């Protein structure tokens, strides 16, 4: 007959507690007895001390036996959501195409963790989808993968996203191709990133720039060896110190840097200096702008209710090798995971909209 963990532990604790109380009854006070009895009292105290040690040993042994015999094992079940999440942004590709991702939520359940609300949970069965954010329609392409993959925002290469799994293996997933799991990520001593990666960017020599890892705000993944090394802002990279975001475009390392009293100037820099600037004096850009695939996402805000920056979300602008494509790019905002145009009309993709299309 299986005994519940809580009941079994209560019995053990009560037994040990009672034993200790009984032993206390038979203890003697050396200060209130004669010399002849002191020797016997010492022997008695020694015996009681040994009994207490035995009781503690029995308790510890009982615990070990319970673990070994499986009496501490709990029945654990995993609940997986029937409905997939809505689409969330991964990257902008051009003036009408974007990559979205979604997944299913899962959560483990067991008596102890349910009580403490500490059960493990996460996402699985991830998918990526190529969609039109100007005119809502069925995805041009979409696929899902079994297992658990952590898909990073941004692009690793052209139309290719980056992911890693719980085994610390990394890989790539290119639009219209199958998921490609590569080797293990081998973190250098300077970095302690693991699961803290936030974004991914293209980098030199076919490698990948990882952003947000612990102790390594920018780290380079050697895609051939799997070695991850901290990007040090020294030598040829000294000019990158202070950049808000970094990427690699058509043979050049590129930096985004905000300036101005309200950080309303965004500079597009290369090693030789500023090659383009976007100045929006009517906006406040207190949060750093960032690359978002082939676009820049500007976290604009305004106190003017007539300005779209007041409540439309983050402003998008395409990027090219030598700067911003802001004027010719139709006004586009990203509010959470909805695309908003100049009229305030929005487009988003729910779980029902994102179907597998090959």
FENMONOR-V654877 format. One record per helix or strand of 3 or more residues. SS is the DSSP state (a for helix, b for strand). FROM is the first residue (numbers start at 1). TO is the last residue. If there is no record, write none. Layout:
# FENMONOR-V654877
SS/FROM/TO  SS/FROM/TO
This chain:
# FENMONOR-V654877
a/5/25  a/30/32  a/35/69  b/77/80  b/88/92  b/97/109  a/111/116  b/121/132  b/141/144  b/149/151  b/160/165  b/169/174  b/180/184  a/194/196  b/199/202  a/204/206  b/208/213  b/216/221  b/227/230  a/235/240  b/245/249  b/252/259  b/265/270  b/273/279  b/295/298  a/308/310  b/314/320  b/323/325  b/333/335  b/338/340
